[in-house]
Amino acid sequence: MGHAAVRLFTHAQPAAQTHLRPGIVSGLSFSAGYALGFITHWLWDYLQLPRPGPRTERGIKPSAAAICLIISGIFLWQASAWQNSLRDLMGLEEVSGVRPFSIALIALALFTLLWLLVKLFRLTFRYLARKMRRFVPHRVSNLLGVVFAAALFWSIIDGVIFTLALRAADNSFQQLDELILDEIPPPADPMKAGSSHSLISWEALGGRGRRFVTQAPSAEDIGRFTEAETRDPARVYVGLSAADTPAERAELALNELIRIGAFERSVLLLATPTGRGWVDPSAQNTVEYLHRGDIATATIQYSYLPSHLALLFEGEYGAENARALFTTVYEYWSRLPEAQRPRLYLHGLSLGSLNSDLSFDFYDIIDDPFHGALWSGPPFRNETWRAVTSERDAGSPAWLPTFRNGSVVRFMNQYQGLGAPDQAWGDFRIAFLQYGSDPITFFEPQILYREPEWMREPRAPDVLPELRWFPVVTMLQLLGDLAVGRAPPGYGHSMAAEHYFDAWVALTEPQGWSREELARLRERFRQSH
């Protein structure tokens, strides 16, 4: 299995990772293959099936080892060419630093470490089984030995290593978030969040919030692309330390929105951030330009941890915060006269899209729905995304589904927008922006043992035809990409500003722009990365 792991990654590797990540995945694949062989050998003996004679066995082992070495060498030698084929697809320069011997050494080191851990587990199991053999039958003692050894190892890993590491990571990210940089001064405008007149102090915004509220485009910036009247966009951010509970943070956000006149704007956006509280500037700036600054945005931080850690250890807390913000703002918004309130939209990227999806129940809004949602890079756990993709119209691919002719839910990628000429888009709209090469969207646990639908023909244009499915190996490849994968904007999990632009234009239909003005503004964002 190890040789297949270096064959191809769904993401182009940065130069510093051309050895480490393939080496780790190859080591894990090597370990999985070894474990499969060991289990098969044990099962063969347990069933008392006939074994080859000593002379035949002595010939089989070296022959099998030689075949594996030859195949691994061929795959390792071609790793650079395979990686560069993917880089060429994504418009990146070729790399020549994929050293097969480095990958092999990393894989061997990881395999050795895991092999030693298994040996330690085996010694622990045998010791416990031997001690219990005085009191219970032989096979019962073996079973109990395995159970107790597994419980002991898991308690050490989960209760000590994971807990201490998570606590250290949380404290580190919290200190980084609370660091006040001198080069970012508090806003002087009293209508800005974090100002001396704001209900949210400069300190309570946190590092992410301070950058979010101060880096919005100005009315002057937006005015360079339109002759119409422009305004400074309004941004409200409530840091994790601003209040003790999600409900209190949501109430603080609502009061700040009321204070700055957010409900007098034409558009109100509830943006659910990623794990560390980050809101993608490419998504935020594009919609603010398109609506000439006549838009207010509110967001609440719910974690200091990166998204993949927050998803594992604080998943419910993120959904609880998103739900508190939506419920609090929606209740106030729905009581306003319909002709005098702003259009209300939701947005979230990655983990933010998952929590945004969980922030409301259709039955609670069906009598007075908000206007729509843009969810970009939805994780595979996103319930609405999974349901719609599973029930998509016949003939549409899993990587760009059509659902009920696009009357409510629509999908887009870097090659096709949200337009559906044969079907009008209703007043309530949900849009998904996703790329076929995004491992966070298209990972699924079942890849362990079956080929996923997105790897079948026809494939997304940004997924190489050379990519092949292997049991276990493909799942490890995607997990590697999911954890630390990076791709240029427009591929993988990196959303490009011009694609956000296209999504917001179709979803919100900003008025008063000529075709030439929109094209010039889109080009500005295309050149921004």
Secondary structure, 3 states (H helix, E strand, C coil): CHHHHCCCCCCCCCHHHCCHHHHHHHHHHHHHHHHHHHHHHHHHHHCCCCCCCHHHHHHHHHHHHHHHHHHHHHHHHCHHHHHHHHHHHCCCCCCCCCCHHHHHHHHHHHHHHHHHHHHHHHHHHHHHHHHHCCCCCHHHHHHHHHHHHHHHHHHHHHHHHHHHHHHHHHHHHHHHHHCCCCCCCCCCCCCCCCCCCCCCCCHHHHHHHHHHHHCCCCHHHHHCCCCCCCCCCEEEEECCCCCCCHHHHHHHHHHHHHHCCHHHCCEEEEEECCCCCCCCHHHHHHHHHHCCCCEEEEEECCCCCCHHHHHHHCHHHHHHHHHHHHHHHHHHHHCCCHHHCCEEEEEEECHHHHHHHCCCCHHHHCCCCCCEEEEECCCCCCHHHHHHHHCCCCCCCCCCCCCHHHCCEEEECCCCCCCCCCCCCCCCEEEEECCCCCHHHHCCHHHHCCCCHHHCCCCCCCCCCCCCCCCCHHHHHHHHHHHHCCCCCCECCECCHHHHHHHHHHHHCCCCCCHHHHHHHHHHHHCCC
